[in-house]
Amino acid sequence: MKHVLWMIALAALVSACGEKPQTLGAGKQDAAPYEGTGKAFAVGGWKQGDKAGWESQLKARTQQGQNDYSRMN
């Protein structure tokens, strides 16, 4: 009985050695969000690849919809 337990333990140890490594980022890298998707569905006045325009759009959206102080009136 003792030999059977040793064989099971040895089999478990050896089976763990055959696992493939799981790494992140091995595929395609993400593009910057301000570069756009290549589709025509965008806010008017903003061009794809315009980082400053992207940041100003985010600021405007944040101030309009998420600023509690601006909604108190």
ROROTI-126999 format. One line per field, with one value per residue: x, y, z of N, C-alpha, C, O in turn; residue number from 0. Coordinates in steps of 0.2 Angstrom, whole numbers, plus 2048, in hexadecimal, padded with zeros to 3 digits. Layout:
// residues N
nc1: c(X:...) .
nc2: c(Y:...) .
nc3: c(Z:...) .
cac1: c(X:...) .
cac2: c(Y:...) .
cac3: c(Z:...) .
cc1: c(X:...) .
cc2: c(Y:...) .
cc3: c(Z:...) .
oc1: c(X:...) .
oc2: c(Y:...) .
oc3: c(Z:...) .
k: c(NUM:...) .
// end
This chain:
// residues 73
nc1: c(804:80A:813:80A:805:811:813:808:80A:816:812:80A:813:81B:812:80F:81A:818:811:80C:814:80B:809:806:802:808:802:7FB:7FF:7F6:7EF:7F1:7E3:7DF:7E2:7D7:7CB:7CA:7BE:7B0:7A8:7A9:7AB:7A6:7B2:7BD:7CB:7D3:7E1:7E4:7EA:7EA:7DD:7D5:7D8:7D2:7C5:7C2:7C3:7B9:7AD:7AE:7AD:7A0:797:79B:79F:79A:799:796:789:781:779) .
nc2: c(7FA:806:808:80B:817:81F:81E:824:831:834:834:83F:849:849:84B:858:85F:85F:86A:877:888:896:8A5:8B7:8C3:8BD:8BE:8CA:8DB:8E7:8F6:908:910:91C:91B:916:90B:909:90A:914:919:925:932:942:94E:948:940:930:92B:937:93C:946:94C:941:940:94C:94A:93F:946:950:947:942:94D:951:946:93F:947:94C:958:961:95D:961:96D) .
nc3: c(800:804:7F9:7EF:7F2:7F1:7E4:7DE:7E3:7DD:7CF:7CF:7D1:7C6:7BC:7BD:7B8:7AA:7A6:79B:79A:79F:799:799:78C:781:775:769:76C:775:76E:770:778:772:765:75E:756:748:743:73D:747:752:75D:758:751:757:752:74D:756:75B:769:773:770:774:781:785:782:78B:797:796:796:7A3:7AB:7A8:7AA:7B6:7C0:7CF:7D5:7CB:7C8:7D2:7D2) .
cac1: c(800:80E:816:805:805:817:813:803:80E:81B:80F:807:818:81D:80D:80F:820:817:80C:80F:814:805:80C:802:805:80C:7FF:7FB:7FF:7F0:7F0:7EE:7DC:7DE:7E3:7D1:7CA:7CA:7B7:7AE:7A4:7AC:7A8:7A7:7B7:7C3:7CE:7D6:7E8:7E5:7EB:7E7:7D6:7D3:7D8:7CD:7BE:7C1:7C2:7B2:7A9:7AF:7AA:799:793:79D:7A1:794:798:793:782:77D:774) .
cac2: c(800:80C:809:80E:81E:822:81E:82A:838:835:835:846:84E:848:84E:860:861:85F:86F:87D:88E:89B:8AC:8BC:8C7:8BA:8C0:8D0:8E0:8EC:8FD:90D:911:922:919:914:904:909:90B:91B:91B:929:939:947:952:944:93B:92A:92C:93D:93A:94C:94C:93B:942:951:946:93C:94B:953:942:941:953:951:940:93C:94C:94D:95F:964:95B:963:972) .
cac3: c(800:804:7F3:7EA:7F4:7EE:7DC:7DD:7E4:7D7:7C9:7D0:7D0:7BF:7B7:7BE:7B4:7A3:7A4:797:79E:79D:799:796:787:77B:76E:766:771:774:76B:775:777:76E:75E:75B:753:741:740:73D:74D:757:75F:753:753:759:74D:750:756:75F:770:776:76F:777:788:787:782:792:79C:795:798:7AA:7AE:7A6:7AD:7BC:7C5:7D4:7D7:7C5:7C8:7D8:7D1) .
cc1: c(804:811:811:805:80B:816:80E:806:813:818:80C:80D:81B:818:80D:815:81E:812:810:80F:80E:807:807:806:809:808:800:7FB:7F9:7F3:7EE:7E7:7DB:7DF:7DD:7D0:7CA:7C3:7B5:7A9:7A8:7A9:7AA:7AD:7BD:7C5:7D3:7DE:7E9:7E5:7E8:7E0:7D2:7D2:7D3:7C6:7BD:7C0:7BB:7AD:7A9:7AC:7A2:795:795:79F:79A:793:795:78B:77E:778:76E) .
cc2: c(806:80D:80D:815:822:823:824:831:839:837:83D:84B:84E:84C:855:862:862:865:875:883:893:8A2:8B1:8C0:8C4:8BC:8C7:8D5:8E5:8F3:902:90F:917:921:917:90D:904:90A:912:91D:91E:92F:93E:94C:94E:940:936:92C:933:93C:940:94D:946:93D:947:94F:943:941:94E:94E:942:947:953:94C:93E:941:94E:954:963:963:95E:969:970) .
cc3: c(800:7FD:7EE:7EC:7F1:7E7:7DA:7DE:7DF:7D1:7C9:7CF:7C9:7BA:7B7:7B9:7AC:7A1:7A0:79B:79B:79E:796:791:782:775:76C:76C:76F:771:770:773:773:767:75A:759:74C:73E:741:743:752:758:75A:755:756:753:750:750:75A:766:775:776:773:77F:78A:786:789:797:79C:798:7A0:7AD:7AD:7AA:7B3:7C1:7C9:7D5:7D1:7C5:7CE:7D7:7CE) .
oc1: c(803:812:813:804:80A:818:80F:805:813:81A:80C:80C:81C:81A:80B:815:821:810:816:80A:80D:808:803:80C:80D:80C:805:7F7:7F7:7F9:7EA:7E5:7D6:7DE:7DC:7D5:7C9:7C2:7B8:7A7:7AA:7A5:7B0:7AD:7C2:7C1:7D6:7E0:7EF:7DF:7E4:7DC:7CD:7CD:7D0:7C2:7B7:7BB:7B8:7A8:7A3:7A8:79F:790:791:7A2:796:78E:792:787:778:774:76A) .
oc2: c(80B:813:811:819:828:828:827:835:83F:83B:840:850:854:84F:859:868:866:866:876:884:893:8A4:8AF:8C0:8C7:8BB:8CA:8D5:8E6:8F5:900:90F:917:925:917:909:8FE:909:916:923:91B:931:93E:94E:951:93C:937:92E:934:93C:93F:94E:947:93C:947:951:943:940:94F:950:941:946:955:94D:93A:93E:951:957:968:966:95C:96A:974) .
oc3: c(7FD:7FC:7EA:7E7:7EF:7E4:7D5:7DA:7DD:7CD:7C4:7CB:7C7:7B5:7B2:7B7:7A9:79B:7A2:79F:795:7A4:791:791:77E:770:76E:771:76A:773:775:76D:76F:763:754:75A:749:738:744:743:757:754:758:75B:757:750:755:74B:75B:769:779:77B:776:782:78F:78A:78B:79C:7A1:79B:7A3:7B2:7B2:7AD:7B7:7C7:7C7:7D6:7D3:7C2:7CE:7DB:7CD) .
k: c(0:1:2:3:4:5:6:7:8:9:10:11:12:13:14:15:16:17:18:19:20:21:22:23:24:25:26:27:28:29:30:31:32:33:34:35:36:37:38:39:40:41:42:43:44:45:46:47:48:49:50:51:52:53:54:55:56:57:58:59:60:61:62:63:64:65:66:67:68:69:70:71:72) .
// end
